[in-house]
Amino acid sequence: MRRVAALLILHTIQALEEGKICFNGCSGHGACANFVCSCEPGWTGDDCSHSLVGGNATVQTLTAGHFNVTAKNWTKLLKKKDVVFIAFGSRSCLRCVGAEGAYAAAAPLLKKMGVPLARADADEPFFRELLQDLQLGSMPQVVAYRKLFAMPYAGLH
């Protein structure tokens, strides 16, 4: 019994030294570093216990839509399709989580019209630079492309 207690104390001291002890263990929705929780998208609070979307589900970003676009297939996609909507987001963007439902709802409607909804990770250097060139700083962003001509969406999303 003493050995178990000693191991538990040793483990706790080691975790304290490494800064890996956080309030409520980040509630299972974040990572602990230097005694601070870094919450997963869709979760907030000192202990990541508050859902931004309600319920107890973690919402994944960059999942709604028809496919993901990359720097490698970017030009080919824009040349191949007359019109394509690109929804830019980021796994580190809390506002992007709220847009996932809207993208999921829009995807079938766009598909019926023959217009693809592609997803792009704004954290990738290629897309970060592209968004800066378009003077689009905050996330999420939706840009309609007709061939290589960009038409940023200015409404709420």
C-alpha positions in Angstrom: 0.0 0.0 0.0 2.9 2.4 0.8 4.5 1.6 -2.5 1.3 2.6 -4.4 1.0 5.8 -2.4 4.7 6.6 -3.1 4.2 6.0 -6.8 1.1 8.2 -6.8 3.0 11.0 -5.1 6.0 10.6 -7.4 3.7 10.7 -10.5 1.9 13.9 -9.1 5.2 15.6 -8.5 6.4 14.8 -12.0 3.2 16.1 -13.5 3.5 19.3 -11.5 7.1 19.8 -12.6 6.0 19.3 -16.3 3.0 21.6 -15.9 0.6 18.8 -16.9 -2.0 19.3 -14.3 -5.0 21.3 -15.3 -8.4 22.0 -13.8 -10.7 19.0 -14.4 -8.1 17.5 -16.7 -9.4 19.8 -19.5 -12.7 17.9 -19.2 -11.5 15.5 -21.9 -11.8 18.3 -24.5 -8.3 19.7 -24.6 -4.6 19.3 -23.9 -2.9 20.5 -20.8 0.4 22.4 -21.0 2.0 24.7 -18.4 -1.2 24.4 -16.3 -3.4 25.8 -19.0 -5.9 24.0 -21.2 -5.7 24.3 -24.9 -9.3 23.5 -25.9 -10.3 21.5 -29.0 -12.4 23.4 -31.6 -16.0 23.7 -30.3 -15.0 23.8 -26.6 -14.0 26.8 -24.4 -13.5 27.8 -20.8 -10.6 27.4 -18.3 -11.3 23.6 -18.3 -12.7 23.2 -21.8 -16.1 22.3 -20.3 -18.3 24.7 -22.2 -19.5 23.6 -25.6 -19.8 26.3 -28.3 -22.4 24.3 -30.3 -24.4 22.7 -27.5 -24.5 19.1 -26.4 -21.5 17.0 -25.7 -20.3 16.3 -29.2 -17.0 17.6 -30.6 -17.5 19.2 -33.9 -14.8 18.6 -36.5 -13.8 21.4 -38.7 -13.0 21.1 -42.4 -15.3 18.1 -42.8 -18.5 19.5 -44.4 -18.4 19.9 -48.2 -17.7 17.6 -51.1 -13.9 17.3 -50.9 -10.8 19.1 -49.5 -8.6 21.1 -51.9 -4.8 21.4 -51.5 -2.1 23.5 -53.0 -1.3 20.6 -55.2 -4.7 20.3 -56.9 -5.7 24.0 -56.6 -5.0 25.2 -60.2 -6.4 22.0 -61.8 -9.6 22.3 -59.8 -10.2 25.9 -60.8 -9.4 25.2 -64.5 -11.7 22.1 -64.5 -14.8 23.6 -62.9 -16.7 26.6 -64.2 -17.8 27.6 -60.7 -16.6 26.3 -57.4 -17.1 27.4 -53.8 -14.2 27.2 -51.5 -14.9 27.3 -47.8 -11.7 28.3 -45.9 -11.4 27.3 -42.3 -8.9 26.2 -39.7 -8.8 23.6 -37.0 -7.7 26.4 -34.6 -10.6 28.7 -35.5 -13.4 28.6 -32.9 -15.7 30.6 -35.3 -15.2 28.0 -38.0 -16.9 25.4 -35.8 -20.2 27.3 -36.0 -20.0 27.5 -39.8 -19.8 23.7 -40.2 -23.5 23.2 -39.9 -24.2 25.9 -42.6 -21.6 24.2 -44.9 -23.2 20.8 -44.3 -26.6 22.2 -45.2 -25.4 24.0 -48.3 -23.4 21.1 -49.7 -26.4 19.0 -51.0 -28.0 22.1 -52.5 -24.9 23.1 -54.3 -24.4 19.5 -55.5 -27.9 19.6 -57.1 -26.8 22.7 -59.0 -23.5 21.0 -60.1 -21.4 23.4 -58.0 -18.8 21.8 -55.8 -18.1 23.0 -52.2 -14.5 22.4 -51.5 -12.7 22.9 -48.2 -9.3 24.5 -47.7 -7.2 24.6 -44.6 -6.3 28.3 -44.0 -3.4 27.2 -41.8 -1.6 25.8 -44.9 1.0 28.4 -46.1 -0.3 28.3 -49.6 -3.8 29.2 -48.6 -2.7 31.7 -45.9 -0.8 33.6 -48.6 -3.8 33.4 -51.0 -6.2 34.8 -48.3 -3.7 37.6 -47.6 -3.6 38.5 -51.3 -7.4 38.6 -51.3 -7.3 40.7 -48.1 -9.3 38.2 -46.2 -8.0 37.9 -42.7 -10.6 36.5 -40.4 -12.0 33.0 -40.6 -14.2 31.4 -41.8 -14.3 32.6 -45.4 -16.2 31.5 -48.4 -14.9 32.4 -51.9 -16.7 31.6 -55.1 -14.4 31.1 -58.0 -15.3 31.3 -61.7 -12.3 29.8 -63.4 -9.5 31.8 -61.7 -11.5 34.8 -60.7 -12.2 35.1 -57.0 -15.5 36.5 -55.6 -15.4 36.6 -51.8 -18.7 36.1 -50.0 -19.4 39.2 -47.8 -22.4 37.9 -45.9 -22.7 36.2 -42.5 -21.4 32.7 -42.1 
